[in-house]
Amino acid sequence: MTNEEIVFKIITAAGNAKGLAFEALNFAREGKFDQANETLKECKEFFHEAHDIQTELITKEAQGEKTEVGILMVHAQDHLTSATLTKDLIEEMIKTQKELYKLKHERGNENAS
């Protein structure tokens, strides 16, 4: 696989992970937590794909095989870092959405009594 192919695989997988994380958050805002969880699972699959590619590059470098680091590789690493942060923050935001949803429904039931 060429360096450019590696770069674009990382960018694509990380971009897909980020997009799916935001999609999961939208489901959570709508109270569709099962769909949010399923979408997060798919997000994590893409994230792990990108992360595995990065890990392979790190392993090869540790074994003495140097990787050419150009602006495209830096760009790909930026995408992966951004996807990591996005995934982690949105997982926490979904937990908060679940708590809010539960509180709203508990208050709604109290007011109905």
N, CA, C and O atoms as a Tinker XYZ file with bonds, in Angstrom:
   452  protein
     1  N      0.856000   -1.171000    0.000000    73     2
     2  CA     0.000000    0.000000    0.000000    64     1     3
     3  C      0.905000    1.238000    0.000000    63     2     4     5
     4  O      1.876000    1.306000    0.753000    81     3
     5  N      0.578000    2.203000   -0.845000    73     3     6
     6  CA     1.383000    3.421000   -0.906000    64     5     7
     7  C      1.077000    4.324000    0.284000    63     6     8     9
     8  O      0.056000    4.171000    0.955000    81     7
     9  N      1.968000    5.254000    0.526000    73     7    10
    10  CA     1.782000    6.209000    1.611000    64     9    11
    11  C      0.471000    6.992000    1.427000    63    10    12    13
    12  O     -0.251000    7.237000    2.394000    81    11
    13  N      0.174000    7.377000    0.191000    73    11    14
    14  CA    -1.054000    8.122000   -0.085000    64    13    15
    15  C     -2.295000    7.288000    0.201000    63    14    16    17
    16  O     -3.285000    7.802000    0.723000    81    15
    17  N     -2.246000    5.999000   -0.140000    73    15    18
    18  CA    -3.372000    5.116000    0.154000    64    17    19
    19  C     -3.586000    4.995000    1.660000    63    18    20    21
    20  O     -4.720000    5.003000    2.138000    81    19
    21  N     -2.498000    4.884000    2.392000    73    19    22
    22  CA    -2.588000    4.811000    3.854000    64    21    23
    23  C     -3.221000    6.071000    4.408000    63    22    24    25
    24  O     -4.122000    6.011000    5.244000    81    23
    25  N     -2.743000    7.209000    3.937000    73    23    26
    26  CA    -3.256000    8.503000    4.392000    64    25    27
    27  C     -4.755000    8.602000    4.145000    63    26    28    29
    28  O     -5.511000    8.974000    5.042000    81    27
    29  N     -5.180000    8.276000    2.957000    73    27    30
    30  CA    -6.597000    8.434000    2.631000    64    29    31
    31  C     -7.471000    7.399000    3.330000    63    30    32    33
    32  O     -8.652000    7.654000    3.569000    81    31
    33  N     -6.919000    6.243000    3.659000    73    31    34
    34  CA    -7.675000    5.273000    4.459000    64    33    35
    35  C     -7.906000    5.822000    5.870000    63    34    36    37
    36  O     -8.997000    5.685000    6.424000    81    35
    37  N     -6.882000    6.439000    6.440000    73    35    38
    38  CA    -7.028000    7.037000    7.768000    64    37    39
    39  C     -8.044000    8.172000    7.723000    63    38    40    41
    40  O     -8.938000    8.242000    8.566000    81    39
    41  N     -7.911000    9.056000    6.748000    73    39    42
    42  CA    -8.825000   10.205000    6.635000    64    41    43
    43  C    -10.256000    9.739000    6.447000    63    42    44    45
    44  O    -11.166000   10.265000    7.088000    81    43
    45  N    -10.467000    8.764000    5.582000    73    43    46
    46  CA   -11.816000    8.275000    5.310000    64    45    47
    47  C    -12.433000    7.618000    6.538000    63    46    48    49
    48  O    -13.569000    7.916000    6.908000    81    47
    49  N    -11.682000    6.728000    7.162000    73    47    50
    50  CA   -12.214000    6.029000    8.335000    64    49    51
    51  C    -12.477000    7.005000    9.486000    63    50    52    53
    52  O    -13.512000    6.916000   10.146000    81    51
    53  N    -11.556000    7.928000    9.728000    73    51    54
    54  CA   -11.737000    8.910000   10.798000    64    53    55
    55  C    -12.916000    9.828000   10.495000    63    54    56    57
    56  O    -13.695000   10.153000   11.392000    81    55
    57  N    -13.052000   10.240000    9.266000    73    55    58
    58  CA   -14.183000   11.094000    8.874000    64    57    59
    59  C    -15.512000   10.376000    9.043000    63    58    60    61
    60  O    -16.482000   10.964000    9.521000    81    59
    61  N    -15.560000    9.121000    8.659000    73    59    62
    62  CA   -16.780000    8.326000    8.851000    64    61    63
    63  C    -17.111000    8.192000   10.334000    63    62    64    65
    64  O    -18.274000    8.287000   10.726000    81    63
    65  N    -16.085000    7.971000   11.155000    73    63    66
    66  CA   -16.296000    7.842000   12.600000    64    65    67
    67  C    -16.885000    9.135000   13.166000    63    66    68    69
    68  O    -17.833000    9.096000   13.950000    81    67
    69  N    -16.328000   10.266000   12.773000    73    67    70
    70  CA   -16.841000   11.545000   13.272000    64    69    71
    71  C    -18.278000   11.774000   12.848000    63    70    72    73
    72  O    -19.115000   12.167000   13.660000    81    71
    73  N    -18.563000   11.533000   11.599000    73    71    74
    74  CA   -19.926000   11.729000   11.103000    64    73    75
    75  C    -20.927000   10.852000   11.831000    63    74    76    77
    76  O    -22.020000   11.303000   12.172000    81    75
    77  N    -20.567000    9.619000   12.066000    73    75    78
    78  CA   -21.455000    8.698000   12.773000    64    77    79
    79  C    -21.618000    9.084000   14.241000    63    78    80    81
    80  O    -22.688000    8.884000   14.816000    81    79
    81  N    -20.582000    9.627000   14.843000    73    79    82
    82  CA   -20.693000   10.085000   16.229000    64    81    83
    83  C    -21.740000   11.195000   16.330000    63    82    84    85
    84  O    -22.572000   11.184000   17.237000    81    83
    85  N    -21.698000   12.141000   15.411000    73    83    86
    86  CA   -22.690000   13.217000   15.420000    64    85    87
    87  C    -24.089000   12.695000   15.111000    63    86    88    89
    88  O    -25.075000   13.187000   15.661000    81    87
    89  N    -24.173000   11.710000   14.241000    73    87    90
    90  CA   -25.461000   11.083000   13.946000    64    89    91
    91  C    -26.021000   10.409000   15.205000    63    90    92    93
    92  O    -27.217000   10.495000   15.482000    81    91
    93  N    -25.157000    9.746000   15.953000    73    91    94
    94  CA   -25.574000    9.102000   17.205000    64    93    95
    95  C    -26.087000   10.139000   18.197000    63    94    96    97
    96  O    -27.086000    9.908000   18.878000    81    95
    97  N    -25.413000   11.269000   18.280000    73    95    98
    98  CA   -25.861000   12.336000   19.179000    64    97    99
    99  C    -27.235000   12.847000   18.771000    63    98   100   101
   100  O    -28.076000   13.115000   19.629000    81    99
   101  N    -27.467000   12.982000   17.492000    73    99   102
   102  CA   -28.790000   13.422000   17.025000    64   101   103
   103  C    -29.876000   12.428000   17.422000    63   102   104   105
   104  O    -30.966000   12.826000   17.835000    81   103
   105  N    -29.581000   11.141000   17.297000    73   103   106
   106  CA   -30.547000   10.130000   17.737000    64   105   107
   107  C    -30.824000   10.277000   19.227000    63   106   108   109
   108  O    -31.973000   10.194000   19.660000    81   107
   109  N    -29.774000   10.496000   20.011000    73   107   110
   110  CA   -29.947000   10.640000   21.457000    64   109   111
   111  C    -30.809000   11.853000   21.789000    63   110   112   113
   112  O    -31.649000   11.787000   22.686000    81   111
   113  N    -30.613000   12.947000   21.084000    73   111   114
   114  CA   -31.425000   14.152000   21.318000    64   113   115
   115  C    -32.898000   13.888000   21.054000    63   114   116   117
   116  O    -33.769000   14.521000   21.649000    81   115
   117  N    -33.168000   12.952000   20.160000    73   115   118
   118  CA   -34.554000   12.591000   19.838000    64   117   119
   119  C    -35.092000   11.511000   20.770000    63   118   120   121
   120  O    -36.239000   11.086000   20.633000    81   119
   121  N    -34.268000   11.064000   21.719000    73   119   122
   122  CA   -34.678000   10.022000   22.643000    64   121   123
   123  C    -34.586000    8.628000   22.059000    63   122   124   125
   124  O    -35.122000    7.679000   22.632000    81   123
   125  N    -33.915000    8.489000   20.927000    73   123   126
   126  CA   -33.761000    7.193000   20.250000    64   125   127
   127  C    -32.419000    6.572000   20.659000    63   126   128   129
   128  O    -31.478000    6.508000   19.869000    81   127
   129  N    -32.363000    6.124000   21.900000    73   127   130
   130  CA   -31.093000    5.680000   22.466000    64   129   131
   131  C    -30.602000    4.361000   21.894000    63   130   132   133
   132  O    -29.394000    4.145000   21.805000    81   131
   133  N    -31.504000    3.479000   21.507000    73   131   134
   134  CA   -31.072000    2.227000   20.878000    64   133   135
   135  C    -30.381000    2.522000   19.549000    63   134   136   137
   136  O    -29.340000    1.942000   19.239000    81   135
   137  N    -30.972000    3.436000   18.764000    73   135   138
   138  CA   -30.351000    3.810000   17.491000    64   137   139
   139  C    -29.031000    4.540000   17.731000    63   138   140   141
   140  O    -28.068000    4.355000   16.988000    81   139
   141  N    -28.994000    5.367000   18.769000    73   139   142
   142  CA   -27.755000    6.076000   19.109000    64   141   143
   143  C    -26.657000    5.072000   19.433000    63   142   144   145
   144  O    -25.524000    5.217000   18.973000    81   143
   145  N    -26.988000    4.055000   20.224000    73   143   146
   146  CA   -25.988000    3.041000   20.589000    64   145   147
   147  C    -25.509000    2.250000   19.380000    63   146   148   149
   148  O    -24.317000    1.972000   19.252000    81   147
   149  N    -26.424000    1.891000   18.501000    73   147   150
   150  CA   -26.042000    1.159000   17.290000    64   149   151
   151  C    -25.146000    2.008000   16.398000    63   150   152   153
   152  O    -24.181000    1.508000   15.821000    81   151
   153  N    -25.468000    3.281000   16.290000    73   151   154
   154  CA   -24.672000    4.181000   15.459000    64   153   155
   155  C    -23.294000    4.392000   16.086000    63   154   156   157
   156  O    -22.294000    4.490000   15.375000    81   155
   157  N    -23.242000    4.462000   17.408000    73   155   158
   158  CA   -21.946000    4.568000   18.092000    64   157   159
   159  C    -21.094000    3.332000   17.853000    63   158   160   161
   160  O    -19.878000    3.440000   17.702000    81   159
   161  N    -21.713000    2.164000   17.818000    73   159   162
   162  CA   -20.965000    0.934000   17.530000    64   161   163
   163  C    -20.316000    1.025000   16.149000    63   162   164   165
   164  O    -19.148000    0.680000   15.973000    81   163
   165  N    -21.092000    1.492000   15.181000    73   163   166
   166  CA   -20.570000    1.648000   13.819000    64   165   167
   167  C    -19.457000    2.698000   13.796000    63   166   168   169
   168  O    -18.444000    2.525000   13.118000    81   167
   169  N    -19.654000    3.779000   14.540000    73   167   170
   170  CA   -18.628000    4.820000   14.668000    64   169   171
   171  C    -17.327000    4.218000   15.177000    63   170   172   173
   172  O    -16.253000    4.499000   14.645000    81   171
   173  N    -17.430000    3.393000   16.203000    73   171   174
   174  CA   -16.240000    2.803000   16.814000    64   173   175
   175  C    -15.528000    1.853000   15.858000    63   174   176   177
   176  O    -14.304000    1.735000   15.904000    81   175
   177  N    -16.275000    1.177000   14.999000    73   175   178
   178  CA   -15.652000    0.293000   14.008000    64   177   179
   179  C    -14.764000    1.099000   13.061000    63   178   180   181
   180  O    -13.633000    0.705000   12.777000    81   179
   181  N    -15.282000    2.228000   12.573000    73   179   182
   182  CA   -14.477000    3.076000   11.696000    64   181   183
   183  C    -13.296000    3.675000   12.456000    63   182   184   185
   184  O    -12.185000    3.759000   11.931000    81   183
   185  N    -13.548000    4.089000   13.693000    73   183   186
   186  CA   -12.468000    4.646000   14.503000    64   185   187
   187  C    -11.354000    3.621000   14.679000    63   186   188   189
   188  O    -10.177000    3.944000   14.515000    81   187
   189  N    -11.722000    2.390000   15.012000    73   187   190
   190  CA   -10.707000    1.344000   15.210000    64   189   191
   191  C     -9.968000    1.023000   13.915000    63   190   192   193
   192  O     -8.782000    0.694000   13.936000    81   191
   193  N    -10.666000    1.120000   12.800000    73   191   194
   194  CA    -9.998000    0.913000   11.506000    64   193   195
   195  C     -8.875000    1.938000   11.325000    63   194   196   197
   196  O     -7.748000    1.581000   10.981000    81   195
   197  N     -9.191000    3.203000   11.559000    73   195   198
   198  CA    -8.178000    4.256000   11.424000    64   197   199
   199  C     -7.070000    4.081000   12.453000    63   198   200   201
   200  O     -5.888000    4.222000   12.138000    81   199
   201  N     -7.454000    3.779000   13.664000    73   199   202
   202  CA    -6.469000    3.615000   14.740000    64   201   203
   203  C     -5.554000    2.419000   14.472000    63   202   204   205
   204  O     -4.356000    2.481000   14.749000    81   203
   205  N     -6.106000    1.343000   13.941000    73   203   206
   206  CA    -5.295000    0.164000   13.619000    64   205   207
   207  C     -4.239000    0.485000   12.559000    63   206   208   209
   208  O     -3.111000   -0.004000   12.626000    81   207
   209  N     -4.617000    1.310000   11.585000    73   207   210
   210  CA    -3.650000    1.711000   10.552000    64   209   211
   211  C     -2.525000    2.513000   11.201000    63   210   212   213
   212  O     -1.348000    2.300000   10.910000    81   211
   213  N     -2.899000    3.432000   12.079000    73   211   214
   214  CA    -1.900000    4.230000   12.774000    64   213   215
   215  C     -0.991000    3.333000   13.619000    63   214   216   217
   216  O      0.228000    3.509000   13.618000    81   215
   217  N     -1.571000    2.387000   14.328000    73   215   218
   218  CA    -0.797000    1.472000   15.172000    64   217   219
   219  C      0.188000    0.664000   14.329000    63   218   220   221
   220  O      1.325000    0.429000   14.738000    81   219
   221  N     -0.258000    0.245000   13.156000    73   219   222
   222  CA     0.634000   -0.503000   12.252000    64   221   223
   223  C      1.824000    0.364000   11.843000    63   222   224   225
   224  O      2.958000   -0.114000   11.802000    81   223
   225  N      1.568000    1.634000   11.543000    73   223   226
   226  CA     2.659000    2.544000   11.180000    64   225   227
   227  C      3.633000    2.729000   12.343000    63   226   228   229
   228  O      4.848000    2.739000   12.149000    81   227
   229  N      3.095000    2.873000   13.541000    73   227   230
   230  CA     3.935000    3.053000   14.729000    64   229   231
   231  C      4.776000    1.803000   14.975000    63   230   232   233
   232  O      5.962000    1.896000   15.289000    81   231
   233  N      4.153000    0.636000   14.830000    73   231   234
   234  CA     4.871000   -0.628000   15.032000    64   233   235
   235  C      6.015000   -0.764000   14.036000    63   234   236   237
   236  O      7.130000   -1.131000   14.406000    81   235
   237  N      5.731000   -0.466000   12.772000    73   235   238
   238  CA     6.775000   -0.560000   11.746000    64   237   239
   239  C      7.922000    0.399000   12.045000    63   238   240   241
   240  O      9.092000    0.056000   11.877000    81   239
   241  N      7.574000    1.605000   12.490000    73   239   242
   242  CA     8.629000    2.567000   12.807000    64   241   243
   243  C      9.462000    2.080000   13.988000    63   242   244   245
   244  O     10.684000    2.230000   13.994000    81   243
   245  N      8.804000    1.502000   14.981000    73   243   246
   246  CA     9.524000    0.970000   16.148000    64   245   247
   247  C     10.465000   -0.161000   15.742000    63   246   248   249
   248  O     11.469000   -0.413000   16.408000    81   247
   249  N     10.132000   -0.839000   14.645000    73   247   250
   250  CA    10.969000   -1.938000   14.141000    64   249   251
   251  C     12.029000   -1.438000   13.154000    63   250   252   253
   252  O     12.758000   -2.228000   12.555000    81   251
   253  N     12.099000   -0.116000   12.996000    73   251   254
   254  CA    13.144000    0.456000   12.146000    64   253   255
   255  C     12.710000    0.862000   10.756000    63   254   256   257
   256  O     13.503000    1.429000   10.005000    81   255
   257  N     11.462000    0.585000   10.396000    73   255   258
   258  CA    10.962000    0.957000    9.064000    64   257   259
   259  C     10.360000    2.358000    9.142000    63   258   260   261
   260  O      9.311000    2.568000    9.750000    81   259
   261  N     11.037000    3.295000    8.522000    73   259   262
   262  CA    10.605000    4.693000    8.595000    64   261   263
   263  C      9.433000    4.951000    7.647000    63   262   264   265
   264  O      9.355000    4.374000    6.563000    81   263
   265  N      8.521000    5.832000    8.079000    73   263   266
   266  CA     7.391000    6.250000    7.267000    64   265   267
   267  C      7.612000    7.687000    6.847000    63   266   268   269
   268  O      7.982000    8.532000    7.661000    81   267
   269  N      7.388000    7.958000    5.586000    73   267   270
   270  CA     7.509000    9.330000    5.093000    64   269   271
   271  C      6.396000   10.166000    5.726000    63   270   272   273
   272  O      5.218000    9.823000    5.633000    81   271
   273  N      6.782000   11.253000    6.362000    73   271   274
   274  CA     5.805000   12.117000    7.015000    64   273   275
   275  C      5.753000   13.431000    6.252000    63   274   276   277
   276  O      6.621000   14.293000    6.390000    81   275
   277  N      4.709000   13.555000    5.443000    73   275   278
   278  CA     4.466000   14.781000    4.714000    64   277   279
   279  C      3.214000   15.445000    5.257000    63   278   280   281
   280  O      2.618000   14.978000    6.227000    81   279
   281  N      2.832000   16.520000    4.632000    73   279   282
   282  CA     1.658000   17.269000    5.089000    64   281   283
   283  C      0.399000   16.410000    5.030000    63   282   284   285
   284  O     -0.492000   16.584000    5.861000    81   283
   285  N      0.300000   15.488000    4.075000    73   283   286
   286  CA    -0.868000   14.615000    3.998000    64   285   287
   287  C     -0.947000   13.679000    5.205000    63   286   288   289
   288  O     -2.033000   13.433000    5.729000    81   287
   289  N      0.185000   13.166000    5.642000    73   287   290
   290  CA     0.190000   12.293000    6.817000    64   289   291
   291  C     -0.180000   13.093000    8.062000    63   290   292   293
   292  O     -0.929000   12.609000    8.911000    81   291
   293  N      0.332000   14.294000    8.173000    73   291   294
   294  CA    -0.017000   15.154000    9.300000    64   293   295
   295  C     -1.519000   15.435000    9.277000    63   294   296   297
   296  O     -2.182000   15.414000   10.314000    81   295
   297  N     -2.033000   15.693000    8.104000    73   295   298
   298  CA    -3.474000   15.945000    7.935000    64   297   299
   299  C     -4.286000   14.721000    8.378000    63   298   300   301
   300  O     -5.302000   14.857000    9.058000    81   299
   301  N     -3.836000   13.547000    7.991000    73   299   302
   302  CA    -4.534000   12.312000    8.381000    64   301   303
   303  C     -4.504000   12.136000    9.894000    63   302   304   305
   304  O     -5.509000   11.748000   10.489000    81   303
   305  N     -3.381000   12.412000   10.516000    73   303   306
   306  CA    -3.271000   12.298000   11.969000    64   305   307
   307  C     -4.183000   13.313000   12.660000    63   306   308   309
   308  O     -4.767000   13.017000   13.703000    81   307
   309  N     -4.305000   14.509000   12.079000    73   307   310
   310  CA    -5.245000   15.508000   12.613000    64   309   311
   311  C     -6.671000   14.976000   12.580000    63   310   312   313
   312  O     -7.428000   15.146000   13.536000    81   311
   313  N     -7.031000   14.332000   11.476000    73   311   314
   314  CA    -8.376000   13.759000   11.364000    64   313   315
   315  C     -8.601000   12.684000   12.421000    63   314   316   317
   316  O     -9.669000   12.626000   13.031000    81   315
   317  N     -7.617000   11.846000   12.636000    73   315   318
   318  CA    -7.751000   10.784000   13.627000    64   317   319
   319  C     -7.855000   11.361000   15.041000    63   318   320   321
   320  O     -8.663000   10.896000   15.845000    81   319
   321  N     -7.051000   12.359000   15.338000    73   319   322
   322  CA    -7.117000   13.010000   16.647000    64   321   323
   323  C     -8.485000   13.651000   16.853000    63   322   324   325
   324  O     -9.084000   13.531000   17.921000    81   323
   325  N     -8.961000   14.323000   15.834000    73   323   326
   326  CA   -10.281000   14.962000   15.902000    64   325   327
   327  C    -11.383000   13.922000   16.084000    63   326   328   329
   328  O    -12.320000   14.137000   16.852000    81   327
   329  N    -11.275000   12.815000   15.390000    73   327   330
   330  CA   -12.273000   11.745000   15.519000    64   329   331
   331  C    -12.248000   11.151000   16.930000    63   330   332   333
   332  O    -13.295000   10.829000   17.492000    81   331
   333  N    -11.059000   11.012000   17.493000    73   331   334
   334  CA   -10.931000   10.479000   18.851000    64   333   335
   335  C    -11.645000   11.388000   19.843000    63   334   336   337
   336  O    -12.449000   10.933000   20.656000    81   335
   337  N    -11.344000   12.659000   19.764000    73   335   338
   338  CA   -11.960000   13.622000   20.675000    64   337   339
   339  C    -13.468000   13.688000   20.470000    63   338   340   341
   340  O    -14.227000   13.711000   21.439000    81   339
   341  N    -13.899000   13.719000   19.228000    73   339   342
   342  CA   -15.329000   13.773000   18.914000    64   341   343
   343  C    -16.052000   12.566000   19.482000    63   342   344   345
   344  O    -17.083000   12.705000   20.139000    81   343
   345  N    -15.512000   11.381000   19.231000    73   343   346
   346  CA   -16.135000   10.146000   19.719000    64   345   347
   347  C    -16.247000   10.161000   21.236000    63   346   348   349
   348  O    -17.305000    9.869000   21.792000    81   347
   349  N    -15.156000   10.501000   21.898000    73   347   350
   350  CA   -15.151000   10.491000   23.363000    64   349   351
   351  C    -16.131000   11.513000   23.946000    63   350   352   353
   352  O    -16.877000   11.201000   24.874000    81   351
   353  N    -16.127000   12.715000   23.409000    73   351   354
   354  CA   -17.033000   13.748000   23.922000    64   353   355
   355  C    -18.493000   13.416000   23.654000    63   354   356   357
   356  O    -19.350000   13.630000   24.511000    81   355
   357  N    -18.774000   12.901000   22.477000    73   355   358
   358  CA   -20.162000   12.576000   22.145000    64   357   359
   359  C    -20.656000   11.400000   22.969000    63   358   360   361
   360  O    -21.838000   11.357000   23.312000    81   359
   361  N    -19.805000   10.455000   23.297000    73   359   362
   362  CA   -20.221000    9.373000   24.198000    64   361   363
   363  C    -20.672000    9.965000   25.542000    63   362   364   365
   364  O    -21.683000    9.537000   26.100000    81   363
   365  N    -19.936000   10.930000   26.049000    73   363   366
   366  CA   -20.319000   11.585000   27.306000    64   365   367
   367  C    -21.595000   12.411000   27.135000    63   366   368   369
   368  O    -22.441000   12.438000   28.030000    81   367
   369  N    -21.734000   13.076000   26.004000    73   367   370
   370  CA   -22.933000   13.878000   25.749000    64   369   371
   371  C    -24.172000   12.993000   25.660000    63   370   372   373
   372  O    -25.251000   13.393000   26.097000    81   371
   373  N    -24.031000   11.814000   25.107000    73   371   374
   374  CA   -25.162000   10.885000   25.020000    64   373   375
   375  C    -25.562000   10.422000   26.412000    63   374   376   377
   376  O    -26.751000   10.282000   26.701000    81   375
   377  N    -24.585000   10.183000   27.273000    73   375   378
   378  CA   -24.914000    9.829000   28.657000    64   377   379
   379  C    -25.721000   10.950000   29.306000    63   378   380   381
   380  O    -26.691000   10.690000   30.018000    81   379
   381  N    -25.324000   12.185000   29.060000    73   379   382
   382  CA   -26.045000   13.336000   29.610000    64   381   383
   383  C    -27.448000   13.418000   29.024000    63   382   384   385
   384  O    -28.405000   13.720000   29.737000    81   383
   385  N    -27.572000   13.149000   27.724000    73   383   386
   386  CA   -28.895000   13.157000   27.096000    64   385   387
   387  C    -29.804000   12.113000   27.730000    63   386   388   389
   388  O    -30.988000   12.373000   27.944000    81   387
   389  N    -29.266000   10.935000   28.032000    73   387   390
   390  CA   -30.051000    9.889000   28.690000    64   389   391
   391  C    -30.518000   10.351000   30.060000    63   390   392   393
   392  O    -31.670000   10.128000   30.434000    81   391
   393  N    -29.630000   10.993000   30.810000    73   391   394
   394  CA   -29.994000   11.495000   32.134000    64   393   395
   395  C    -31.084000   12.559000   32.031000    63   394   396   397
   396  O    -32.042000   12.540000   32.804000    81   395
   397  N    -30.948000   13.478000   31.092000    73   395   398
   398  CA   -31.963000   14.522000   30.893000    64   397   399
   399  C    -33.304000   13.922000   30.491000    63   398   400   401
   400  O    -34.355000   14.325000   30.989000    81   399
   401  N    -33.252000   12.957000   29.589000    73   399   402
   402  CA   -34.465000   12.294000   29.122000    64   401   403
   403  C    -35.184000   11.623000   30.293000    63   402   404   405
   404  O    -36.403000   11.728000   30.431000    81   403
   405  N    -34.416000   10.939000   31.125000    73   403   406
   406  CA   -34.974000   10.259000   32.288000    64   405   407
   407  C    -35.596000   11.273000   33.246000    63   406   408   409
   408  O    -36.710000   11.065000   33.729000    81   407
   409  N    -34.890000   12.363000   33.522000    73   407   410
   410  CA   -35.417000   13.399000   34.422000    64   409   411
   411  C    -36.701000   14.023000   33.877000    63   410   412   413
   412  O    -37.660000   14.227000   34.621000    81   411
   413  N    -36.716000   14.322000   32.594000    73   411   414
   414  CA   -37.911000   14.913000   31.982000    64   413   415
   415  C    -39.106000   13.981000   32.128000    63   414   416   417
   416  O    -40.212000   14.416000   32.445000    81   415
   417  N    -38.869000   12.698000   31.892000    73   415   418
   418  CA   -39.971000   11.749000   31.969000    64   417   419
   419  C    -40.406000   11.490000   33.409000    63   418   420   421
   420  O    -41.587000   11.254000   33.664000    81   419
   421  N    -39.472000   11.530000   34.343000    73   419   422
   422  CA   -39.843000   11.385000   35.755000    64   421   423
   423  C    -40.674000   12.582000   36.203000    63   422   424   425
   424  O    -41.661000   12.406000   36.917000    81   423
   425  N    -40.303000   13.780000   35.806000    73   423   426
   426  CA   -41.048000   14.991000   36.156000    64   425   427
   427  C    -42.411000   15.000000   35.479000    63   426   428   429
   428  O    -43.411000   15.430000   36.053000    81   427
   429  N    -42.421000   14.517000   34.254000    73   427   430
   430  CA   -43.701000   14.454000   33.535000    64   429   431
   431  C    -44.661000   13.526000   34.231000    63   430   432   433
   432  O    -45.854000   13.821000   34.307000    81   431
   433  N    -44.177000   12.406000   34.745000    73   431   434
   434  CA   -45.024000   11.460000   35.469000    64   433   435
   435  C    -45.462000   12.022000   36.813000    63   434   436   437
   436  O    -46.579000   11.754000   37.254000    81   435
   437  N    -44.602000   12.801000   37.476000    73   435   438
   438  CA   -44.958000   13.424000   38.743000    64   437   439
   439  C    -46.083000   14.435000   38.552000    63   438   440   441
   440  O    -47.014000   14.513000   39.353000    81   439
   441  N    -45.976000   15.208000   37.469000    73   439   442
   442  CA   -46.977000   16.237000   37.194000    64   441   443
   443  C    -48.304000   15.628000   36.767000    63   442   444   445
   444  O    -49.356000   16.241000   36.946000    81   443
   445  N    -48.261000   14.420000   36.202000    73   443   446
   446  CA   -49.487000   13.755000   35.752000    64   445   447
   447  C    -50.270000   13.174000   36.920000    63   446   448   449
   448  O    -51.457000   12.876000   36.783000    81   447
   449  N    -49.609000   13.007000   38.085000    73   447   450
   450  CA   -50.276000   12.392000   39.248000    64   449   451
   451  C    -51.249000   13.313000   39.894000    63   450   452
   452  O    -51.887000   12.945000   40.880000    81   451
